[in-house]
Amino acid sequence: MAKVGLFFGSSTGNTEAVSYQIKQEMDTHDGWEVDVHNIGSSTPEKLMEYDYLIMGIPTWNTGELQDDWDIFLPNFANMDMSGKKVAMFGLGDQNGYGYNFLDALGILADEVMKSGAYVIGLWKSDTYQFEESKATIEDHFLGLGVDQEGQEEMTTNRIKTWVAQVIEQFNTNYEPA
Ligand SMILES: Cc1cc2nc3c(=O)[nH]c(=O)nc-3n(C[C@H](O)[C@H](O)[C@H](O)COP(=O)(O)O)c2cc1C
């Protein structure tokens, strides 16, 4: 049984709800067990216990990190995450914040990569409409994009597809450049 630590921050509950949907979907795959933690009450030590990580973050206040992730972020400077695989997902509102769509996902992913971890679970951005985002790398986001305001009806299928992809990438020696 491989253990995955899923750490989320959530100010109005959307990212928390999606975290449990992701856990539920992972549970349908044999051999994977997910512990869900709120980053607001977690420590760097807790996070370092896991080789497989999922991190969930919404963007707030026009391009900013969610508050609990904002407080946690400086810890990464003292964490050596070499060898860990991290899959990330971000929540945002493409219609309301099209110039900062999912920015926090990009900001967090940068820190995670600087700490030595591999970010896996990149996700095509072509089914979203937005002007600018700090979370893009060419035609992908640095993780799953979830928009509960504008595209809620797509969330369940997106999670299903993404989780299957993440498990495959956790399983193999896939290492992005
Ligand atoms: C004041 C405010 C600012 C926001 N700023 C952004 C933003 O810059 N970019 C974005 O993609 N979404 C933005 N959003 C949308 C949130 O990310 C979205 O509602 C998300 O689902 C909230 O997640 P949570 O309930 O887990 O906190 C903003 C929402 C509000 C209310």
Ligand as a Chemical Component Dictionary entry (heavy atoms), coordinates in Angstrom:
data_LIG
# 
_chem_comp.id                   LIG 
_chem_comp.type                 NON-POLYMER 
_chem_comp.pdbx_formal_charge   0 
_chem_comp.three_letter_code    LIG 
# 
loop_
_chem_comp_atom.comp_id 
_chem_comp_atom.atom_id 
_chem_comp_atom.alt_atom_id 
_chem_comp_atom.type_symbol 
_chem_comp_atom.charge 
_chem_comp_atom.model_Cartn_x 
_chem_comp_atom.model_Cartn_y 
_chem_comp_atom.model_Cartn_z 
_chem_comp_atom.pdbx_ordinal 
LIG C1  C1  C 0 -12.090 37.980 -3.557  1  
LIG C2  C2  C 0 -11.760 36.816 -4.430  2  
LIG C3  C3  C 0 -10.603 36.842 -5.182  3  
LIG C4  C4  C 0 -10.288 35.773 -6.054  4  
LIG N1  N1  N 0 -9.161  35.845 -6.837  5  
LIG C5  C5  C 0 -8.943  34.878 -7.773  6  
LIG C6  C6  C 0 -7.846  34.968 -8.679  7  
LIG O1  O1  O 0 -7.062  35.918 -8.668  8  
LIG N2  N2  N 0 -7.665  33.971 -9.586  9  
LIG C7  C7  C 0 -8.506  32.890 -9.657  10 
LIG O2  O2  O 0 -8.291  32.030 -10.501 11 
LIG N3  N3  N 0 -9.563  32.768 -8.794  12 
LIG C8  C8  C 0 -9.799  33.732 -7.863  13 
LIG N4  N4  N 0 -10.865 33.620 -7.018  14 
LIG C9  C9  C 0 -11.733 32.422 -7.090  15 
LIG C10 C10 C 0 -11.396 31.374 -6.008  16 
LIG O3  O3  O 0 -10.132 30.821 -6.215  17 
LIG C11 C11 C 0 -12.455 30.264 -6.048  18 
LIG O4  O4  O 0 -13.685 30.771 -5.600  19 
LIG C12 C12 C 0 -12.078 29.033 -5.247  20 
LIG O5  O5  O 0 -12.999 28.004 -5.547  21 
LIG C13 C13 C 0 -12.074 29.277 -3.746  22 
LIG O6  O6  O 0 -11.560 28.130 -3.107  23 
LIG P1  P1  P 0 -11.753 27.850 -1.545  24 
LIG O7  O7  O 0 -13.250 27.804 -1.286  25 
LIG O8  O8  O 0 -11.118 26.524 -1.313  26 
LIG O9  O9  O 0 -11.089 28.953 -0.782  27 
LIG C14 C14 C 0 -11.169 34.668 -6.132  28 
LIG C15 C15 C 0 -12.340 34.662 -5.369  29 
LIG C16 C16 C 0 -12.649 35.721 -4.541  30 
LIG C17 C17 C 0 -13.935 35.683 -3.761  31 
# 
loop_
_chem_comp_bond.comp_id 
_chem_comp_bond.atom_id_1 
_chem_comp_bond.atom_id_2 
_chem_comp_bond.value_order 
_chem_comp_bond.pdbx_ordinal 
LIG C1  C2  SING 1  
LIG C2  C3  SING 2  
LIG C2  C16 DOUB 3  
LIG C3  C4  DOUB 4  
LIG C4  N1  SING 5  
LIG C4  C14 SING 6  
LIG N1  C5  DOUB 7  
LIG C5  C6  SING 8  
LIG C5  C8  SING 9  
LIG C6  O1  DOUB 10 
LIG C6  N2  SING 11 
LIG N2  C7  SING 12 
LIG C7  O2  DOUB 13 
LIG C7  N3  SING 14 
LIG N3  C8  DOUB 15 
LIG C8  N4  SING 16 
LIG N4  C9  SING 17 
LIG N4  C14 SING 18 
LIG C9  C10 SING 19 
LIG C10 O3  SING 20 
LIG C10 C11 SING 21 
LIG C11 O4  SING 22 
LIG C11 C12 SING 23 
LIG C12 O5  SING 24 
LIG C12 C13 SING 25 
LIG C13 O6  SING 26 
LIG O6  P1  SING 27 
LIG P1  O7  DOUB 28 
LIG P1  O8  SING 29 
LIG P1  O9  SING 30 
LIG C14 C15 DOUB 31 
LIG C15 C16 SING 32 
LIG C16 C17 SING 33 
# 
